[in-house]
Amino acid sequence: MAGIIGFGAYIPKYRIKAEEIAAVQNANAEAIKRGLGLTEKSVPGKDEDTITISVEAARNALARAEINPREIGAVYVGSESHPYAVKPSSAIVAESLGVGNDYTAVDTEFACKAGSATIQINAGLVDSKMVRYGLSIGADTSQAEPGNALEYSAAAGGAAFIIGPNEEALAIIDSTCSFTSDTPDFWRRAMQPYPSHAGRFTGEPAYFKHVVGATKMLLEKTNTKIEDYTYVVFHMPNGKFPMNAAKIFGVTKEQIEPGLIVTKIGNTYSGSSLLGLACVLDIAKPGDKILMTSYGSGSGSDSFALTVTDKMVEAQDRTKKTQDYVDRKEYLTYPQYAKHMETIH
């Protein structure tokens, strides 16, 4: 199959600690942190949105791929927070990158798996030789209603992947599959500024059914076992769910923790599992095998098996790594945070 020939991440520098939000919500910060498995989250700058995050991540991906942007034949941006209801983010991103005009573009929406779905689409386009390279992006400036539990985790960030022929790949996509059903655990009606969710229902019949289902499907399809993979990445709505999924499969800490970025920056929705994958690719070595399973409410999961190639070694240091953005921090008070989020709606 096709493979990843370039990848990149971007995370805004702003952060807010759980204590700041808990003070406003009159909640127990320590209990919140234990319950969610995270301590702070990333916050978009006043001039940052899904498009600017996508452009920065894509520039890093291009730096690793070392290709001419005009060779890209497809541009897809997956997000729950596209700045425009009617006007594609993908076309603005492509224009900013200098892709030219000879490309197909569309914005995708499937909750938090909108980005991973575009990797499957681009892999199909590359394998069918309709395009040589396709750009897949998952990015969000996640919204959460003030006072809602989501406010502790809804974060900002994204990752970009350039998909191309396997002979150029840094990591080959060995296989992919999806597990989908109509499970209404999380939704946002038209014209509503904030999403709604079904509380604990979002876990057992939603997240775990699909993440576990897709992962089992992939293992069966590839005739592999979980211990065959050097790294495992599951979608990260909080710090607890992916760890619980890891326990179901017997995934070790050494396999899961390198991609567990949610504990450092929160849940970046469409960027979540893709940022976890970027974290792993930043440190992966030739021959390493990676399993990544995304999740999107509503509901569905995409699962991927990848093998890292020798080309990864030189590419890793061509641009900033995900951890560089994690380490770049400026903390906000709650009033400052509220002002930042005002510009998103």
C-alpha positions, -999 to +999 in steps of 0.1 A: +000+000+000+009+037+000+028+052+029+036+083+049+064+103+031+061+133+054+045+142+087+044+172+110+026+186+140+016+219+155+004+228+190-003+264+201+019+276+229-009+286+253-020+264+282-045+265+310-042+243+341-070+222+355-068+242+387-078+274+368-109+259+354-118+241+386-117+273+406-143+289+383-164+257+383-161+254+421-148+219+416-121+197+431-091+200+408-073+170+422-104+148+417-107+162+382-071+154+373-073+119+387-106+113+369-094+125+335-058+116+337-046+150+326-034+182+343-036+210+316-046+216+280-035+236+250-054+267+240-054+284+206-040+319+203-064+347+194-052+345+158-051+307+156-078+284+142-080+251+124-067+266+092-035+282+108-029+250+128-032+229+096-009+252+076+019+250+103+016+212+106+016+208+068+047+229+064+065+206+088+052+176+069+065+191+036+099+198+052+102+161+060+089+149+026+111+173+007+087+175-023+074+204-043+039+214-030+027+215-066+031+177-068+003+173-042-029+162-060-053+160-030-057+182+001-081+171+029-086+188+062-106+169+089-120+189+118-149+196+141-141+233+142-137+246+106-138+284+108-164+286+080-197+267+078-196+273+040-160+278+026-134+251+026-105+251+050-087+228+026-085+253-002-071+280+021-045+256+034-035+245-001-032+282-012-010+290+018+013+261+009+016+270-028-001+238-041-013+256-072-047+248-087-043+212-100-056+193-070-088+180-055-099+193-020-126+188+005-132+193+043-142+162+062-162+158+094-166+127+115-160+140+150-125+131+161-117+106+133-122+132+105-084+133+100-076+096+101-104+090+075-085+113+050-054+091+053-075+062+041-089+083+012-054+095+002-039+060+004-066+049-020-059+078-044-022+071-043-026+033-048-049+039-077-024+063-092-050+091-094-026+113-075+011+109-066+008+127-033-021+135-010-021+157+021-042+145+051-047+168+081-065+164+114-068+196+134-091+213+159-097+242+182-121+222+203-151+239+218-165+232+252-194+250+269-182+269+300-190+249+331-191+216+312-168+187+320-154+189+285-138+223+294-110+205+312-099+185+281-110+202+249-077+214+234-061+228+203-036+213+179-032+191+148-010+169+126-005+166+089+006+136+068+017+135+032+007+101+017+027+089-013+040+057-030+055+031-007+090+032-023+093+068-009+077+061+024+090+068+059+064+044+071+044+020+049+007+016+056+006-022+057-032-024+063-062-003+074-098-010+083-128+007+099-155-002+124-186+020+122-221+022+138-249+047+146-241+053+183-251+089+193-227+096+222-217+131+212-232+156+188-237+192+179-268+205+162-267+230+134-262+266+146-253+254+181-220+269+195-212+239+217-214+201+215-235+179+237-226+145+250-243+115+267-220+115+298-208+080+307-225+066+277-196+080+257-173+053+272-186+017+272-210+015+243-193+041+222-155+046+225-146+011+237-169-008+214-154+009+183-118+012+193-117-024+205-137-035+175-115-018+149-083-030+166-095-066+168-105-064+131-071-051+121-052-078+141-074-104+124-069-089+090-031-087+093-028-120+112-008-102+139-008-100+177-006-068+198+029-078+210+041-076+173+038-038+175+065-015+189+041+013+195+003+014+200-018+046+197-054+049+206-076+079+204-073+100+235-104+118+247-088+118+282-059+100+298-079+071+312-098+057+281-067+048+260-051+032+291-082+011+297-082+001+260-045-008+264-054-031+294-080-049+273-053-059+247-024-064+271-005-034+257+025-025+277+035+010+290+065+009+267+041+005+237+014+031+248+031+059+267+053+074+239+021+084+220+000+094+251+001+131+243-033+138+259-017+139+294+004+169+283-020+189+261-055+176+264-078+162+237-073+179+203-102+160+188-095+154+151-058+159+159-057+136+189-047+101+176-028+118+147-007+138+171-001+105+191+011+090+158+034+119+151+049+116+186+057+079+178+071+086+143+094+113+159+112+085+177+105+054+157+134+033+142+135+013+110+116-019+113+093-007+141+057-016+137+030+008+148-007+003+154-030+033+155-067+034+161-087+066+160-122+072+172-150+096+161-182+100+180-213+091+162-195+066+159-165+050+142-129+040+144-101+037+118-073+013+125-039+013+108-008-010+108+024+007+097+060-003+093+088+022+096+115+022+068+151+032+067+142+066+052+127+077+086+162+082+102+171+113+081+136+127+080+130+129+117+154+159+123+144+179+093+120+201+112+104+206+147+092+175+165+059+172+184+077+174+217+092+208+208+056+222+207+047+204+239+076+220+257+068+255+244+043+269+270+027+301+282+001+297+309-032+317+309-055+327+337-092+317+332-102+352+321-074+352+295-085+318+284-121+329+280-109+358+258-089+335+236-119+312+231-143+341+223-125+345+190-132+309+180-170+312+179 
